[in-house]
């Protein structure tokens, strides 16, 4: 969607209104987090007056131009370069890529977590809040790891926002306790497993079959909000699902013809839905939702023994990892390390290159074939 631009009679473009309004919202947000509720309420009540004052100040400036009295022209260059239609925001890369593929050029699609950033440590900026307040659709995962996002959503002043939670679109499973994993305890911390309920595994998009369901659901959502482009959304979704279906068939054949059915990850394991699709067994250093950065010597020893005993040729690591644990296991066993991308986020370089979910999964298929033979 295009921003607000006004052209004076001499052709000089002005974006002061847009900049000022953004700054007011940003500063209000930053001030608000430091205030108590009563003070913040008083401040927000003044916001419409501040915006009106800014408008009254800037309109004469933008209308004046060179002083020849002619009315300002609307700058259509920005509008022609920007897609008209839905404003869609996705929290992470997989649904972002699905959305941009389905919508093509007729919607504005953004990713909330920047490329190259670890999602577990991300904090939204004031600009992110402003973006969500202007969005038509917000797609995120849902579940325990997205509890902070639920709070952000609850604070928005955007009654027309359509929320899409991936974990509500497909069947979910609980995280499994990993065999051989002995967690490190922090000094002074006592292990207390009693009364803890298993966490839902939230990485539903790692299944190619789930991905097809998600794609179809997104196309239906976009079509319902923008009927004029419904045919385009459905056609693009069908083309994407054809590619995902072909990849699923290839993965099935790789596993069917493989010498082994076990994979080892010297990293977190966010791929429960993927391995369940193909009946693979797995070992890993951490569960999928773990925020730990180190593991115990006992866990590493167990994984080293497993790789040796089962003659596992590959130890996987996931994207944006330091690969330290995977390399340590590989050095002890003679195995090689390979990337298995969970498509949670991608690097800045991959984003600039236009890498897609399908491309990353094709690379996973290549590496899986090596690991199982």
C-alpha positions in Angstrom: 0.0 0.0 0.0 1.3 3.4 -0.8 2.3 6.0 1.8 1.1 9.6 1.9 3.1 11.8 -0.5 2.1 15.3 -1.7 3.7 17.2 -4.5 4.0 21.0 -4.6 3.5 23.0 -7.8 7.3 23.0 -8.5 7.5 19.2 -8.3 9.2 19.0 -5.0 7.9 15.9 -3.1 7.1 16.2 0.6 6.8 13.3 3.1 6.8 15.3 6.3 3.3 14.1 7.3 4.2 10.5 7.1 7.5 11.0 8.9 5.9 13.1 11.7 3.0 10.8 12.2 5.4 7.8 12.5 7.6 9.7 14.9 4.6 10.6 17.1 3.4 7.0 17.3 7.0 5.8 17.9 7.6 8.3 20.7 4.3 7.6 22.3 5.1 3.9 22.3 8.5 4.4 23.8 7.3 6.8 26.4 4.3 4.6 27.2 6.4 1.6 28.2 8.0 3.7 30.9 4.7 5.1 32.3 2.1 3.8 34.6 -1.4 3.1 33.1 -2.9 6.4 34.3 -0.2 8.6 32.8 -0.3 6.6 29.5 -4.1 7.0 29.3 -3.8 10.7 29.6 -1.1 10.9 27.0 -3.0 8.7 24.5 -6.1 10.9 24.9 -4.0 13.8 23.6 -2.8 11.9 20.5 -5.6 12.9 18.2 -5.0 16.6 19.1 -1.3 16.2 18.3 -2.0 14.6 14.9 -4.5 17.4 14.1 -1.9 20.0 15.1 0.7 18.4 12.9 -1.8 18.3 10.0 -2.6 22.0 10.3 1.0 23.0 10.5 2.2 21.0 7.5 -0.7 21.4 5.1 0.2 25.1 4.3 3.8 24.0 3.7 2.9 21.3 1.3 0.3 23.4 -0.5 2.6 26.5 -0.8 4.9 24.9 -3.3 6.5 27.8 -5.3 3.7 30.2 -4.3 1.8 30.3 -7.6 -1.4 29.4 -5.9 -2.0 26.2 -7.9 -3.4 23.2 -6.0 -0.9 20.4 -5.2 -0.9 17.3 -7.4 -1.1 13.8 -6.0 2.2 12.0 -6.4 1.3 8.8 -8.3 4.8 7.5 -8.7 4.8 5.9 -5.2 1.4 4.3 -5.7 2.4 2.9 -9.1 5.5 1.2 -7.6 3.6 -0.2 -4.6 1.1 -3.1 -4.8 -2.5 -2.2 -4.0 -4.5 -4.6 -1.9 -4.0 -6.5 1.3 -1.3 -5.7 3.8 0.0 -9.0 5.1 2.5 -9.5 7.9 4.0 -12.9 8.8 6.1 -13.5 12.0 8.7 -15.9 10.5 10.0 -17.0 7.1 7.9 -20.0 6.2 4.5 -18.4 6.3 6.0 -15.2 4.9 7.2 -17.1 1.8 3.9 -18.9 1.5 2.0 -15.5 1.6 4.2 -13.7 -0.9 4.0 -16.6 -3.3 0.2 -16.8 -3.0 -0.3 -13.0 -3.2 2.2 -12.2 -5.9 2.3 -8.5 -6.8 -1.2 -7.7 -5.5 -0.5 -7.4 -1.8 2.2 -6.0 0.5 3.8 -8.8 2.4 6.3 -8.2 5.3 8.2 -10.5 7.7 8.2 -9.3 11.3 11.4 -11.0 12.4 14.2 -9.7 10.3 16.4 -12.2 8.3 19.4 -13.4 10.2 17.8 -12.8 13.6 17.2 -15.6 16.1 13.5 -15.7 16.7 13.8 -16.6 20.4 15.6 -13.3 21.2 13.6 -11.0 18.9 11.8 -8.0 20.3 9.4 -5.9 18.2 10.2 -2.3 17.5 7.8 0.7 17.6 7.8 0.5 13.8 6.7 -3.1 14.0 3.7 -2.1 16.2 2.7 0.6 13.7 3.0 -1.9 10.8 0.7 -4.4 12.7 -1.8 -1.6 13.4 -2.1 -1.0 9.6 -2.1 -4.7 8.5 -5.1 -6.6 7.2 -3.7 -10.1 8.0 -1.2 -11.2 10.6 0.2 -14.8 10.3 2.1 -16.3 13.2 2.7 -19.7 14.7 0.8 -19.6 18.0 1.7 -21.6 21.1 4.0 -21.1 24.1 6.8 -19.5 22.2 4.5 -16.9 20.7 2.9 -15.9 24.0 4.7 -12.5 23.7 3.0 -12.0 20.3 -0.4 -12.7 21.8 0.3 -9.8 24.2 1.3 -7.6 21.2 -1.8 -8.5 19.3 -4.0 -7.7 22.4 -2.5 -4.2 22.6 -3.2 -3.3 19.0 -5.8 -0.8 17.9 -6.7 -2.6 14.7 -10.2 -4.2 14.9 -10.1 -5.2 11.2 -7.0 -7.3 11.6 -7.4 -11.0 10.6 -5.3 -13.3 12.7 -4.0 -16.6 11.3 -2.3 -19.1 13.8 -0.6 -21.9 12.0 -1.1 -24.3 15.0 -4.8 -23.9 14.6 -4.7 -25.0 10.9 -3.2 -28.5 11.3 -3.1 -31.2 13.9 -0.4 -30.7 16.5 1.7 -33.1 18.6 3.5 -32.7 21.9 7.3 -32.5 22.1 8.9 -35.8 23.0 11.6 -36.3 25.6 14.8 -37.0 23.7 16.7 -40.2 24.5 20.1 -39.6 25.9 19.7 -35.9 26.6 20.9 -34.8 30.0 20.2 -31.2 30.5 22.7 -28.8 32.2 21.5 -27.3 35.4 22.2 -23.7 36.3 24.0 -23.1 39.6 21.5 -23.1 42.4 18.8 -24.6 40.2 17.0 -27.8 41.1 15.5 -30.0 38.5 11.7 -30.2 39.0 9.8 -32.3 36.4 6.8 -32.9 38.6 3.6 -31.2 37.5 5.1 -30.0 34.2 2.9 -30.5 31.2 4.5 -31.4 27.9 4.8 -28.5 25.5 3.1 -28.5 22.1 5.6 -28.8 19.3 5.0 -25.6 17.3 7.1 -26.3 14.2 4.1 -27.4 12.1 5.4 -25.9 8.9 8.4 -28.3 8.7 6.0 -31.0 7.4 5.5 -30.7 3.6 2.0 -32.1 4.1 1.1 -29.5 6.7 2.6 -26.8 4.5 0.1 -27.7 1.8 -2.8 -27.4 4.2 -1.5 -24.0 5.4 -1.1 -22.7 1.9 -4.7 -23.7 1.0 -6.0 -22.0 4.2 -4.0 -18.8 3.5 -5.4 -18.6 -0.1 -8.9 -19.0 1.3 -8.3 -16.2 3.9 -6.9 -13.8 1.3 -9.7 -14.6 -1.1 -12.3 -13.9 1.5 -10.7 -10.5 2.3 -10.0 -9.5 -1.3 -12.5 -11.2 -3.6 -11.3 -9.3 -6.6 -8.0 -11.2 -6.6 -9.4 -14.6 -5.4 -8.8 -16.4 -8.7 -5.1 -15.3 -8.6 -4.7 -16.4 -5.0 -6.2 -19.8 -5.6 -4.1 -20.3 -8.8 -0.9 -19.4 -7.1 -1.7 -21.6 -4.1 -2.4 -24.5 -6.4 0.9 -24.1 -8.2 2.8 -23.9 -4.9 1.0 -27.0 -3.6 1.9 -28.9 -6.7 5.6 -28.2 -6.0 5.2 -29.1 -2.3 3.4 -32.3 -3.3 6.2 -33.3 -5.7 8.7 -32.7 -2.9 6.8 -34.8 -0.5 6.8 -37.6 -3.1 10.6 -37.3 -3.5 11.1 -37.4 0.3 9.0 -40.5 0.5 11.1 -42.2 -2.2 14.3 -41.2 -0.6 13.3 -42.8 2.7 11.8 -45.8 1.1 15.0 -46.6 -0.7 17.4 -45.6 2.1 19.9 -47.9 3.9 18.9 -46.5 7.3 16.0 -44.7 8.9 17.7 -42.6 11.6 19.0 -39.0 11.6 21.2 -37.3 14.2 21.1 -33.6 15.0 23.9 -32.0 16.9 21.6 -29.0 17.5 18.0 -28.2 18.4 15.4 -30.5 16.8 12.5 -28.5 15.3 11.6 -31.3 12.8 9.3 -33.6 14.6 6.5 -33.1 12.1 8.9 -33.8 9.2 10.3 -37.1 10.6 6.8 -38.2 11.6 5.7 -37.9 7.9 8.3 -40.4 6.8 8.6 -42.7 9.8 12.2 -41.6 10.6 13.7 -42.0 14.1 16.0 -39.2 15.4 18.5 -38.2 18.1 19.4 -34.6 19.0 21.2 -32.4 21.5 18.1 -30.3 22.4 14.3 -30.4 21.9 12.9 -28.1 19.2 11.7 -25.3 21.5 14.8 -25.3 23.7 16.5 -22.0 24.3 19.6 -23.6 25.6 22.9 -22.8 23.9 25.0 -25.6 25.5 24.5 -29.3 26.3 26.0 -31.6 28.8 29.1 -33.8 28.2 26.8 -36.8 28.8 24.5 -35.8 26.0 27.4 -35.4 23.6 28.9 -38.7 24.7 25.6 -40.4 24.0 25.3 -38.9 20.5 28.9 -39.8 19.7 28.2 -43.4 20.7 25.0 -43.5 18.7 26.8 -42.2 15.5 29.5 -44.8 15.9 27.3 -47.8 16.8 24.8 -47.1 13.9 27.5 -46.0 11.5 25.6 -42.7 10.9 27.4 -40.8 8.1 26.0 -37.3 8.7 25.4 -35.1 11.8 22.9 -32.3 11.0 22.8 -28.7 12.2 20.1 -26.2 11.6 20.2 -22.7 10.1 21.7 -19.8 12.0 23.5 -22.2 14.3 27.2 -21.9 15.4 27.5 -25.7 14.5 29.7 -26.2 17.5 28.1 -29.3 18.9 27.6 -30.9 15.5 31.2 -30.3 14.6 32.4 -31.8 17.9 30.4 -35.0 17.3 31.6 -35.2 13.7 35.3 -34.8 14.8 34.9 -37.6 17.2 33.2 -40.0 14.8 34.5 -39.1 11.3 31.0 -38.2 10.2 30.4 -35.1 8.1 28.2 -32.1 9.0 25.3 -30.9 6.8 22.6 -28.3 7.1 19.0 -29.3 7.5 17.0 -26.1 7.2 13.9 -25.8 9.4 12.8 -22.7 7.4 12.2 -20.8 10.6 14.3 -17.9 9.4 17.0 -17.3 6.8 20.1 -15.2 6.4 20.2 -11.7 5.0 22.1 -13.1 2.0 19.4 -15.7 1.3 16.6 -13.1 1.6 18.4 -10.8 -0.9 18.8 -13.8 -3.2 15.1 -14.5 -3.1 15.5 -18.0 -1.6 12.1 -19.8 -1.1 10.7 -22.5 1.2 10.6 -24.9 -1.7 14.3 -24.3 -2.6 15.3 -24.9 1.0 13.3 -28.1 1.2 14.9 -29.3 -2.0 18.3 -28.8 -0.5 17.1 -30.7 2.6 16.1 -33.6 0.3 19.6 -33.7 -1.2 21.2 -33.8 2.3 18.7 -36.3 3.7 19.6 -38.7 0.8 23.3 -38.5 1.8 22.5 -39.0 5.5 20.4 -42.1 5.0 22.8 -43.9 2.7 
